[in-house]
Amino acid sequence: MWVLLFVVLINGFLGLLIFTRNTRSSINRLFLLLTIATYMWSISSYLTDNAPVEQRLWWGRVAFFFPVLVTLCLALLSRVFPVRLRTSLREISLVSGIALIGMIISLTPLVAKNALIHSDGTDLQPGSLYFGFIAIELILFGYSVRNFLVTSKHSTITERVQVKLVALGFLLSFFWALLFNVLLPLLVISWSPAKLGPVGTVFFVSFTAYAIVRHHLFNIRLIIARSLAYITSLTVLAVAYGVLVFGAASLIFHLKLSVEVQVFLAIATALASLSFSRIKLFFDRETNQLFYRDSYDSQIFLDNFNKVLVSVYDLGSLLQKSAHSVENSLKPSYCAIGIKQNGTAGITFSGSTLRETHRFGREEINAIDALMRKAHHKLIVTDELSGNDGLQSFLQNHDIAIVVKLASTPQQEGVGYLILGSKKSGNTYSTQDIRVIEIIANELVIAVQNALRFEEIEHFNLTLQQRVDEATKKLRHANQKLRELDETKDDFISMASHQLRTPLTSVKGYISMLMEGDAGKINHMQREMLGQAFFSSQRMVYLIADLLNVSRLKTGKFVIEPTPVDLSVVVEEELAQLEETAAAHDLKLTYDKPKHFPQLMLDEVKTRQVIMNFVDNAIYYTPSGGHIDVQLTEKSGLVELRVTDDGIGVPKSEQPHLFTKFYRAGNARKARPDGTGLGLFMAKKVVVAQGGSIIFESKEGSGSTFGFMFTHAKLAAPDKPAAATEKAPLKAEKTKTPVKA
C-alpha cells in the first residue's frame, strides 16, 4: 500500500514538473498524460479491492482501460522522443484505432465478465476477448520498442542513453504488469496478484529519475535539485519546530496533551514551517549586506546592462563595461567574455580588469570548446557536470562556475563565451541568477554581432576609401592620356581638313567648268553625272567645314561673321542643289519662297551649312515616295525655318542626346551607316551662337521637324543709304563674334 502510494505521488510529481517546464512541448504533454494514466491505473486497481461491492466490477474494468491508455501514450511518445520520426497519418491512425478498440472492449464483459467478491479482495473472471486485449497491449508495446530502436540510431550519445533508460524502465514495468496482472491470475485462478501490478511502475519511475539526474533528461535536473533542497529543509525545520514546541508544551502543562494543545502545536508548527522561507530571505539579505552585499535587484541590473549595450559601439569597450556590470550585480569572483576572431581559430577574452583578459590560455580555450560542442544547451553549470570525463574537475580548478555559449540557439556555433567564476560570497548561483544570466547572454549576442558589423563597416569604409583613392588616381592618369589623345585627334582633324580643302577646291572648280561648257559641249547624261559629282564635292566641303569648326571650338577660334543676308534666297539656292538628290530618292521637295523677306545679319556660310544639313538629313532618312516641306516665315517679329519630313523619326528615349557631338540615334545608324554625328551638333552651335534657338519635333515612325528661330529685331540688317556702294556688305563682314565651345 505504502509503496503504491509513494510511486503514485512520485509519478504525479514528475509529470507535473516536466509539463510545467515547457507546456507547449508535445513530449512534455505526452509524458504528463502517461503519468496521469499510470496514476489512474493505480487508483482503479486499489478501488477494485476496496470500493463498495456494487462498484468493484466497474472499477475492475477501468483498471483494464488505463493500461491501454498507458501503452498508447508510450507509443505516441516513442514517435517524438528524443527525435521526431517521419510517420504517416495512416500509421498514427492505425495505432490509435487499435488502442481505441482495446479501451472500448476493456469496459465491456468481453474482457472482465464478472467479479467474485471474497474476504481477501475481488477476483475478475476473464471474458471471451481477454486474450485479444492482451494481444492489443503487446502490439502497442512492440510498436513502442520498434520506434525507440529506430530513434536511438539517429540520436546523440546522451539522447541514446536517455532512450535506453526510459525504455528499460518501461520494459520492466510492462513485464511486471504482465506477470502479476495476466499470468499469475490465470495460474492460481485468483485475482490477488493483480494488486501488485501497479507497483511495477516503480521501475519506470526509478529509471526515468536516474536519467533526469544523471543524464539531464528533460533538462529539469536543476529544478529537481532546488525543489528537493527546499522540501528537505522545510521538512527538517518543521520537525525541529514540532519537537521544540511539543517539549515546551510538556514542560508548561505537565499533563497529557489535550485536543486544544495538539491544535495549538499543529498551528505553531505549520506557522514555523511557512515562516522558514521569509526568515531565510531576511537573514540572507542581512548577511549579504554585512559581508558581500550579494543581493541585487534583477530589473535594475538588466536596465543598467541594456544601457551599456545600446550606448557603446566599440567591441573592446562593450565587453569590458558589460563584464564590469555583471561583476557589480552578480558578485562573481570574475567575469570574462571570449569572442571568436574572424579568419582565425583563436578566442580573445575581455574582462573588467587586465588580469581577467589574460586568464585563459590555449589549453583552457580548447577545453571550453570541447565542452560546449558536446553540450545540448547554451548554459553549463559546473556543479551539475559529471566528473567522469574530467571536465568538472578542470573547470573547478580554473574557478569556472558557469559557461554560457553566446549564440541564438544551442545548435549554432556562436560568437563566443560568457564565463563566470564562483560567487564571492561562497553561495551557489540561484535560479534567479541563472535566469538573469540567460537573459543577458541573449542580449549580449545581439550587441556583439552589432559591434562586429560596425567594425566591419568601419574597416570596409577605410578599404573603400583606399580603393576610391587608387581608382581616382588611375582615372586621372587615364584622363590625362585621353586629353593628350583628344588634342592629337584635334590636331589631326585640323591638319587633315586644311589639307583636304585645297585639292577639293580644284575638283569642284574643274567640275563647274565642265558643266558650264568650258571644255566643250556635254550631253544631258554627262550633265547629270557631273551634277552629282559637284553635289558630292559640295557635301564634302560642308563635312570638312564641320570638322574644322569642331576643331575651332576646342581652340576658341570658332567665330561668327555676320553679314546682311536674304535668307529666302539662301534657302532657295541650297534647295536647288538638293533637288536632283531628292528626285533620285523619289522624294517630293517643296518650298514656298516668300515674296518679300527682310535681310538679316547672319553668318551666311555657316547658316548655309545648317540649312544644308537639315534638308540633307530629311532626304536620307525619308523612305521613297515621301515628302519634304520647307517653310520660311516671318511673323510677329520672329523668323522661323522649318524642314518637315515624314521619315523614320527619332525614338523618344534618344531625343535628349540628339544634338550632342558624335551622337546618332540607333535607327539612323541603320539607315545611314556613314554618318558622323557632327551635323546637328554644329547646327545647334551655329544657331545658338547667332542668338537663335533650335526647333525640333519628332515621333518615331511618323517623321521629324528640324529648324531654327530668330528674333527679327535682334538680327535686323542696318538700313542701306541711298548711294550705297557695292562695298557696304564687305564692311559688315569685318564684324566677328567669337563662340565658345
Solvent accessible surface area in square Angstrom, and as a share of the most:
residue,aa,sasa,rsa
1,M,134,0.60
2,W,199,0.70
3,V,84,0.48
4,L,20,0.10
5,L,70,0.35
6,F,119,0.50
7,V,1,0.01
8,V,8,0.05
9,L,110,0.55
10,I,49,0.25
11,N,2,0.01
12,G,26,0.25
13,F,72,0.30
14,L,8,0.04
15,G,0,0.00
16,L,109,0.54
17,L,24,0.12
18,I,0,0.00
19,F,55,0.23
20,T,91,0.53
21,R,119,0.44
22,N,73,0.38
23,T,62,0.36
24,R,209,0.76
25,S,26,0.17
26,S,44,0.28
27,I,35,0.18
28,N,10,0.05
29,R,131,0.48
30,L,29,0.14
31,F,2,0.01
32,L,27,0.13
33,L,74,0.37
34,L,1,0.00
35,T,3,0.02
36,I,81,0.41
37,A,0,0.00
38,T,6,0.04
39,Y,85,0.32
40,M,57,0.26
41,W,18,0.06
42,S,1,0.01
43,I,58,0.30
44,S,0,0.00
45,S,14,0.09
46,Y,86,0.33
47,L,44,0.22
48,T,6,0.03
49,D,20,0.11
50,N,81,0.42
51,A,5,0.04
52,P,72,0.45
53,V,89,0.51
54,E,142,0.63
55,Q,81,0.36
56,R,34,0.13
57,L,47,0.23
58,W,145,0.51
59,W,48,0.17
60,G,0,0.00
61,R,38,0.14
62,V,11,0.06
63,A,15,0.12
64,F,15,0.06
65,F,49,0.20
66,F,29,0.12
67,P,21,0.13
68,V,0,0.00
69,L,32,0.16
70,V,11,0.06
71,T,4,0.02
72,L,20,0.10
73,C,1,0.01
74,L,3,0.01
75,A,0,0.00
76,L,36,0.18
77,L,2,0.01
78,S,0,0.00
79,R,33,0.12
80,V,7,0.04
81,F,11,0.04
82,P,22,0.14
83,V,43,0.25
84,R,156,0.57
85,L,24,0.12
86,R,248,0.91
87,T,31,0.18
88,S,64,0.41
89,L,142,0.71
90,R,207,0.75
91,E,46,0.21
92,I,41,0.21
93,S,63,0.40
94,L,115,0.57
95,V,12,0.07
96,S,40,0.26
97,G,28,0.27
98,I,40,0.20
99,A,0,0.00
100,L,99,0.49
101,I,99,0.50
102,G,0,0.00
103,M,22,0.10
104,I,98,0.50
105,I,20,0.10
106,S,0,0.00
107,L,81,0.40
108,T,40,0.23
109,P,74,0.47
110,L,74,0.37
111,V,0,0.00
112,A,1,0.00
113,K,116,0.49
114,N,66,0.34
115,A,19,0.15
116,L,85,0.42
117,I,71,0.36
118,H,68,0.30
119,S,119,0.77
120,D,101,0.52
121,G,4,0.04
122,T,2,0.01
123,D,24,0.12
124,L,9,0.04
125,Q,62,0.28
126,P,54,0.34
127,G,14,0.13
128,S,97,0.62
129,L,74,0.37
130,Y,1,0.00
131,F,133,0.56
132,G,32,0.30
133,F,11,0.04
134,I,20,0.10
135,A,46,0.36
136,I,20,0.10
137,E,18,0.08
138,L,84,0.42
139,I,93,0.47
140,L,1,0.00
141,F,18,0.07
142,G,37,0.36
143,Y,31,0.12
144,S,0,0.00
145,V,55,0.32
146,R,118,0.43
147,N,0,0.00
148,F,9,0.04
149,L,112,0.56
150,V,50,0.28
151,T,0,0.00
152,S,18,0.12
153,K,157,0.66
154,H,132,0.59
155,S,11,0.07
156,T,60,0.35
157,I,137,0.69
158,T,42,0.24
159,E,41,0.18
160,R,85,0.31
161,V,46,0.27
162,Q,16,0.07
163,V,3,0.02
164,K,128,0.54
165,L,25,0.13
166,V,3,0.02
167,A,27,0.21
168,L,76,0.38
169,G,0,0.00
170,F,14,0.06
171,L,58,0.29
172,L,66,0.33
173,S,11,0.07
174,F,19,0.08
175,F,103,0.43
176,W,71,0.25
177,A,16,0.13
178,L,37,0.18
179,L,72,0.36
180,F,29,0.12
181,N,27,0.14
182,V,20,0.11
183,L,84,0.42
184,L,47,0.23
185,P,6,0.04
186,L,68,0.34
187,L,136,0.67
188,V,83,0.48
189,I,152,0.77
190,S,28,0.18
191,W,25,0.09
192,S,40,0.26
193,P,23,0.15
194,A,6,0.04
195,K,78,0.33
196,L,85,0.42
197,G,0,0.00
198,P,0,0.00
199,V,26,0.15
200,G,1,0.01
201,T,9,0.05
202,V,45,0.26
203,F,63,0.26
204,F,7,0.03
205,V,10,0.06
206,S,57,0.37
207,F,51,0.21
208,T,0,0.00
209,A,36,0.28
210,Y,112,0.43
211,A,0,0.00
212,I,0,0.00
213,V,76,0.44
214,R,101,0.37
215,H,45,0.20
216,H,50,0.22
217,L,1,0.01
218,F,33,0.14
219,N,72,0.37
220,I,0,0.00
221,R,55,0.20
222,L,36,0.18
223,I,51,0.26
224,I,17,0.09
225,A,48,0.37
226,R,86,0.31
227,S,29,0.19
228,L,96,0.48
229,A,62,0.48
230,Y,109,0.41
231,I,87,0.44
232,T,80,0.47
233,S,40,0.26
234,L,50,0.25
235,T,74,0.43
236,V,95,0.55
237,L,42,0.21
238,A,24,0.18
239,V,92,0.53
240,A,44,0.34
241,Y,69,0.26
242,G,10,0.10
243,V,99,0.57
244,L,129,0.64
245,V,28,0.16
246,F,90,0.38
247,G,33,0.32
248,A,46,0.36
249,A,3,0.03
250,S,55,0.35
251,L,130,0.65
252,I,124,0.63
253,F,93,0.39
254,H,145,0.65
255,L,134,0.67
256,K,195,0.83
257,L,49,0.24
258,S,51,0.33
259,V,108,0.62
260,E,127,0.57
261,V,15,0.08
262,Q,97,0.43
263,V,78,0.45
264,F,118,0.49
265,L,0,0.00
266,A,64,0.50
267,I,95,0.48
268,A,25,0.20
269,T,28,0.16
270,A,50,0.39
271,L,110,0.55
272,A,9,0.07
273,S,15,0.09
274,L,131,0.65
275,S,35,0.23
276,F,36,0.15
277,S,46,0.29
278,R,188,0.69
279,I,74,0.38
280,K,104,0.44
281,L,114,0.57
282,F,94,0.39
283,F,113,0.47
284,D,54,0.28
285,R,105,0.38
286,E,79,0.36
287,T,60,0.35
288,N,19,0.10
289,Q,83,0.37
290,L,133,0.66
291,F,141,0.59
292,Y,101,0.38
293,R,146,0.53
294,D,9,0.05
295,S,51,0.33
296,Y,46,0.17
297,D,77,0.40
298,S,32,0.21
299,Q,105,0.47
300,I,100,0.51
301,F,4,0.02
302,L,22,0.11
303,D,62,0.32
304,N,69,0.35
305,F,1,0.00
306,N,53,0.27
307,K,131,0.56
308,V,29,0.17
309,L,20,0.10
310,V,109,0.63
311,S,77,0.49
312,V,21,0.12
313,Y,137,0.52
314,D,80,0.42
315,L,20,0.10
316,G,34,0.32
317,S,41,0.26
318,L,1,0.01
319,L,6,0.03
320,Q,94,0.42
321,K,105,0.45
322,S,0,0.00
323,A,0,0.00
324,H,99,0.44
325,S,16,0.10
326,V,1,0.01
327,E,30,0.13
328,N,86,0.44
329,S,17,0.11
330,L,0,0.00
331,K,36,0.15
332,P,1,0.00
333,S,43,0.28
334,Y,1,0.00
335,C,0,0.00
336,A,0,0.00
337,I,1,0.00
338,G,0,0.00
339,I,3,0.01
340,K,47,0.20
341,Q,72,0.32
342,N,114,0.59
343,G,88,0.84
344,T,91,0.53
345,A,94,0.73
346,G,15,0.15
347,I,17,0.09
348,T,70,0.41
349,F,8,0.03
350,S,14,0.09
351,G,1,0.01
352,S,32,0.21
353,T,73,0.42
354,L,137,0.68
355,R,153,0.56
356,E,4,0.02
357,T,35,0.20
358,H,134,0.60
359,R,75,0.27
360,F,17,0.07
361,G,35,0.33
362,R,134,0.49
363,E,120,0.54
364,E,25,0.11
365,I,10,0.05
366,N,75,0.38
367,A,20,0.16
368,I,1,0.01
369,D,23,0.12
370,A,38,0.30
371,L,7,0.04
372,M,3,0.01
373,R,173,0.63
374,K,121,0.51
375,A,21,0.16
376,H,82,0.37
377,H,61,0.27
378,K,40,0.17
379,L,19,0.09
380,I,10,0.05
381,V,20,0.12
382,T,4,0.02
383,D,90,0.47
384,E,34,0.15
385,L,30,0.15
386,S,43,0.28
387,G,47,0.45
388,N,124,0.64
389,D,84,0.44
390,G,32,0.31
391,L,24,0.12
392,Q,34,0.15
393,S,55,0.36
394,F,33,0.14
395,L,1,0.01
396,Q,96,0.43
397,N,124,0.63
398,H,56,0.25
399,D,50,0.26
400,I,3,0.02
401,A,18,0.14
402,I,0,0.00
403,V,1,0.00
404,V,2,0.01
405,K,18,0.08
406,L,0,0.00
407,A,2,0.02
408,S,70,0.45
409,T,57,0.33
410,P,44,0.28
411,Q,158,0.70
412,Q,88,0.39
413,E,122,0.55
414,G,20,0.20
415,V,25,0.15
416,G,0,0.00
417,Y,7,0.02
418,L,1,0.00
419,I,0,0.00
420,L,0,0.00
421,G,0,0.00
422,S,51,0.33
423,K,17,0.07
424,K,107,0.46
425,S,25,0.16
426,G,65,0.63
427,N,82,0.42
428,T,91,0.53
429,Y,11,0.04
430,S,50,0.32
431,T,58,0.34
432,Q,75,0.33
433,D,4,0.02
434,I,14,0.07
435,R,132,0.48
436,V,5,0.03
437,I,0,0.00
438,E,78,0.35
439,I,65,0.33
440,I,1,0.00
441,A,3,0.02
442,N,69,0.35
443,E,46,0.20
444,L,2,0.01
445,V,4,0.02
446,I,107,0.54
447,A,11,0.09
448,V,0,0.00
449,Q,54,0.24
450,N,79,0.41
451,A,4,0.03
452,L,32,0.16
453,R,132,0.48
454,F,79,0.33
455,E,69,0.31
456,E,97,0.43
457,I,99,0.50
458,E,84,0.38
459,H,127,0.57
460,F,115,0.48
461,N,79,0.40
462,L,120,0.59
463,T,34,0.20
464,L,78,0.39
465,Q,100,0.45
466,Q,111,0.49
467,R,150,0.55
468,V,71,0.41
469,D,76,0.39
470,E,105,0.47
471,A,48,0.37
472,T,46,0.27
473,K,150,0.64
474,K,144,0.61
475,L,121,0.60
476,R,174,0.64
477,H,114,0.51
478,A,44,0.34
479,N,68,0.35
480,Q,92,0.41
481,K,108,0.46
482,L,112,0.56
483,R,143,0.52
484,E,91,0.41
485,L,116,0.58
486,D,44,0.23
487,E,109,0.49
488,T,87,0.50
489,K,71,0.30
490,D,12,0.06
491,D,98,0.51
492,F,122,0.51
493,I,23,0.12
494,S,31,0.20
495,M,113,0.50
496,A,26,0.20
497,S,1,0.01
498,H,93,0.41
499,Q,123,0.55
500,L,88,0.44
501,R,116,0.42
502,T,98,0.57
503,P,71,0.45
504,L,24,0.12
505,T,92,0.53
506,S,57,0.37
507,V,73,0.42
508,K,49,0.21
509,G,33,0.31
510,Y,144,0.55
511,I,19,0.10
512,S,34,0.22
513,M,91,0.41
514,L,66,0.33
515,M,47,0.21
516,E,127,0.57
517,G,32,0.31
518,D,93,0.48
519,A,80,0.62
520,G,37,0.35
521,K,203,0.86
522,I,30,0.15
523,N,87,0.45
524,H,133,0.59
525,M,127,0.57
526,Q,85,0.38
527,R,107,0.39
528,E,83,0.37
529,M,122,0.54
530,L,33,0.16
531,G,12,0.11
532,Q,72,0.32
533,A,41,0.32
534,F,51,0.21
535,F,13,0.06
536,S,61,0.39
537,S,8,0.05
538,Q,16,0.07
539,R,70,0.26
540,M,85,0.38
541,V,50,0.29
542,Y,25,0.10
543,L,63,0.31
544,I,5,0.02
545,A,24,0.19
546,D,15,0.08
547,L,41,0.20
548,L,4,0.02
549,N,5,0.02
550,V,6,0.03
551,S,9,0.06
552,R,75,0.28
553,L,7,0.04
554,K,103,0.43
555,T,83,0.48
556,G,45,0.43
557,K,143,0.60
558,F,1,0.00
559,V,39,0.23
560,I,5,0.03
561,E,63,0.28
562,P,20,0.12
563,T,17,0.10
564,P,31,0.19
565,V,5,0.03
566,D,44,0.23
567,L,0,0.00
568,S,2,0.02
569,V,52,0.30
570,V,4,0.03
571,V,0,0.00
572,E,73,0.33
573,E,74,0.33
574,E,1,0.00
575,L,8,0.04
576,A,58,0.45
577,Q,59,0.26
578,L,0,0.00
579,E,101,0.45
580,E,93,0.42
581,T,8,0.04
582,A,2,0.02
583,A,71,0.55
584,A,79,0.62
585,H,64,0.29
586,D,92,0.48
587,L,14,0.07
588,K,131,0.56
589,L,37,0.18
590,T,40,0.23
591,Y,48,0.18
592,D,124,0.64
593,K,80,0.34
594,P,31,0.19
595,K,192,0.81
596,H,171,0.76
597,F,27,0.11
598,P,42,0.27
599,Q,67,0.30
600,L,0,0.00
601,M,36,0.16
602,L,0,0.00
603,D,6,0.03
604,E,59,0.27
605,V,102,0.58
606,K,20,0.08
607,T,3,0.01
608,R,43,0.16
609,Q,17,0.08
610,V,3,0.02
611,I,0,0.00
612,M,7,0.03
613,N,28,0.14
614,F,2,0.01
615,V,0,0.00
616,D,11,0.06
617,N,26,0.13
618,A,4,0.03
619,I,1,0.00
620,Y,71,0.27
621,Y,40,0.15
622,T,9,0.05
623,P,80,0.50
624,S,88,0.57
625,G,60,0.58
626,G,11,0.10
627,H,66,0.30
628,I,0,0.00
629,D,35,0.18
630,V,0,0.00
631,Q,93,0.41
632,L,7,0.03
633,T,65,0.38
634,E,68,0.31
635,K,154,0.65
636,S,106,0.69
637,G,33,0.32
638,L,67,0.33
639,V,0,0.00
640,E,35,0.16
641,L,0,0.00
642,R,68,0.25
643,V,1,0.01
644,T,56,0.33
645,D,17,0.09
646,D,73,0.38
647,G,4,0.04
648,I,49,0.25
649,G,7,0.07
650,V,13,0.08
651,P,18,0.11
652,K,173,0.73
653,S,91,0.59
654,E,35,0.16
655,Q,43,0.19
656,P,106,0.66
657,H,91,0.41
658,L,12,0.06
659,F,30,0.12
660,T,67,0.39
661,K,73,0.31
662,F,96,0.40
663,Y,63,0.24
664,R,30,0.11
665,A,2,0.01
666,G,18,0.18
667,N,36,0.18
668,A,14,0.11
669,R,126,0.46
670,K,175,0.74
671,A,56,0.44
672,R,24,0.09
673,P,111,0.70
674,D,112,0.58
675,G,27,0.26
676,T,60,0.35
677,G,15,0.14
678,L,2,0.01
679,G,14,0.14
680,L,24,0.12
681,F,27,0.11
682,M,5,0.02
683,A,2,0.01
684,K,86,0.37
685,K,53,0.23
686,V,4,0.02
687,V,2,0.01
688,V,81,0.47
689,A,27,0.21
690,Q,14,0.06
691,G,32,0.31
692,G,13,0.13
693,S,53,0.35
694,I,38,0.19
695,I,15,0.07
696,F,51,0.21
697,E,100,0.45
698,S,27,0.18
699,K,142,0.60
700,E,103,0.46
701,G,60,0.57
702,S,71,0.46
703,G,6,0.06
704,S,9,0.06
705,T,12,0.07
706,F,19,0.08
707,G,0,0.00
708,F,1,0.00
709,M,53,0.24
710,F,3,0.01
711,T,62,0.36
712,H,46,0.20
713,A,88,0.68
714,K,134,0.57
715,L,14,0.07
716,A,49,0.38
717,A,21,0.16
718,P,94,0.59
719,D,141,0.73
720,K,120,0.51
721,P,94,0.59
722,A,122,0.94
723,A,90,0.69
724,A,42,0.33
725,T,93,0.54
726,E,158,0.71
727,K,148,0.63
728,A,40,0.31
729,P,49,0.31
730,L,100,0.50
731,K,155,0.66
732,A,20,0.16
733,E,78,0.35
734,K,162,0.69
735,T,77,0.45
736,K,116,0.49
737,T,59,0.34
738,P,96,0.60
739,V,18,0.10
740,K,180,0.76
741,A,81,0.63
